[in-house]
Amino acid sequence: MFERFTEDARMAVIEAQIVARESGSVEIAPPHLLAGLLKADVPLLAELGVSTEDVTAELERTRRRGGVSDTDAEALTEFGIDVEQIVERVEQTYGAGALAGRLGKARRGHIPFTAQSKKTLELSLKEAVRLGDKHLGQEHILLALAQQRGTDDVLARRGADYITLRRTVQQRKSA
């Protein structure tokens, strides 16, 4: 499958592996793929005015909170639950980054993909086929991430939901 990837898309997957390893994860999850894309620079997001620094910061906040996204934190606030206060208390007791801690032994070499990441890459390929492309590029991975729980809301909150991304990709192709 990776033989159809453009150089930029391959670099994004390599960066995702690096992000996963540096964060202590034993698997590459969709947020790692999104972070890898951001490190590899995504012109499509820049075209939509999406700040990669802002997305990166949200991904880091979500990791620090043990996977609780900004959207989830806002929903919990409606029930009187202050996620940031909980994180601070846990970190006071167990140290900085306690909820984002290592999920297993640090691995050397290959880090496997989660089932959801595999699904993301399969969706990427389907997006490329639907668009009539012979290659799989960053834009296809981004379209797939816009359909995955955990990364979809991060993108949508910044105006880069699936429909907007798909329309922009199609417009680029016809230009």
Secondary structure, DSSP 4 states (H G I P E B T S, - for coil): -GGGB-HHHHHHHHHHHHHHHHTT-SSB-HHHHHHHHHHH--HHHHHTT--HHHHHHHHHHHHHTTS--HHHHHHHHTTT--HHHHHHHHHHHH-TTGGG--SSPPPPS--PBPHHHHHHHHHHHHHHHHTT-SSB-HHHHHHHHTTSTTTHHHHHTTT--HHHHHHHHHHHHH-
